[in-house]
Amino acid sequence: HSNGSGTTNTSLTATSITTTRANELIVAAFLYQNNSAFTPPAGMLTKATVSLPNSTFDTLAVCTVLQAAAGASGNKVATIGSTATWGFVMLALNPVITGTAFWNNFVLSAEVDS
């Protein structure tokens, strides 16, 4: 996994991680402070965008992409509509079974206490 934070900016860069086998699911979670429009990194799908009341960060956006071959994921750069302080965490999930069919049924669930 990788994690970190950035200066006030509209580009949110999650640094590369290295997968150890084929068909790992890359999950990038971005936290930012201004509830502005979110554009996921190229090739990634936004699975959830959640408002976080009573939090240092206002918004959590979670994106995923299937990485077909083992190796470096490359940096994942999301953008937001206006400058904000932000943070991220990115990780790779190994499938329990081999092949891509496992991830076709992947469901992301989130609950926020306000």
N, C-alpha and C positions, 0 to 999 in steps of 0.2 A: 504494500500500500504506500501511498504518498499523501502528505497533507501539508498545509501551509496557509498563508494569508498574503494579501497584497496591499499595496498602497491604494489610495483612493483612485479609482480608474473605471473605465467602461469595459475593459478586456479582463476577463477572469481566466488565468492560466493554471490548469492543474498539470503538474509535472509528470512526466512519463513514469510508468511502472513496467516491470518485466514479467510476463506470464511464463509459466513453466510447461504448459501443454496446450494443445490445440483446443479451440472452441471454448475458451474461458470468456465469461461475461465481464466486461469492464463496466464498473459503476462509478460515476463521478457525481458527487454531491457538492453543490455550490451554495454558500450562504452569503447574503448581501443585505445592505441596510436600507434600501430606498423603495422597495416594491415596484420598481420600474419594469418595463418590458424585458423579457428574457429570450435570448436566441441561443439554442444549444450549440455545442461544438459541432463542426462539420462531421457528418456521418453518424452522429449520435441522435437518439430519440429521447425526448423529454417524457419521462414516466410520471412525474408528479411535480407540481409547483404548489407549495404550501405557505400560507401566511403564518408567521410566528408571533402572536401577540405576547407582550410582556417579555421580549427577548432583546438581547443586544443586536441581533440581526433580525430584520423584518421578514425575510423570505428565504425559503429553502427550495432549491430546484434540483431534481435528481434525474440524471441522464444515463442511458446505457448503450452499449454497442457490443456485438459479438466479435471477438478477435479470433479469426480462423486459424492462425498459426502461432506457435509459441514465439515469444520475443518481446521487444520493446513496443509499448502501446503508442509512443509518441505523446507529446504534450497535447492536451485537449483545451481549446480556448473557446469559452462562451463569451457572449457580450450582453450587456445590459444597456437600457436606454439612457441612463444618466449616471454620472460618477458616484461611486459609493465605496465604502470600506467593505472588504469581502474576505472570505476564507473558503477552503475546499478540503475534501478528502476524496481520494480515488483508490479503488481496490479492485481486485480480480477475483471472481468466484469460479471455482472448479465445478464442472458438472458432475453430478452423482453418477450418471450414466454417460457413455461416450456418444458423440454425435450432437447435432444441433437441435434435435426434436425436444430435448429436455427444456431448453430456453424458450421454445415457442409458447409454453404454458406458464412462464414466469409472471407472477403478479406482485406488484409492489403495493404495500399497504402502509399507510401512515396515520397516526393519531396525534393530535396536538391538544394539550391541555391549555386552556386559557385562564 
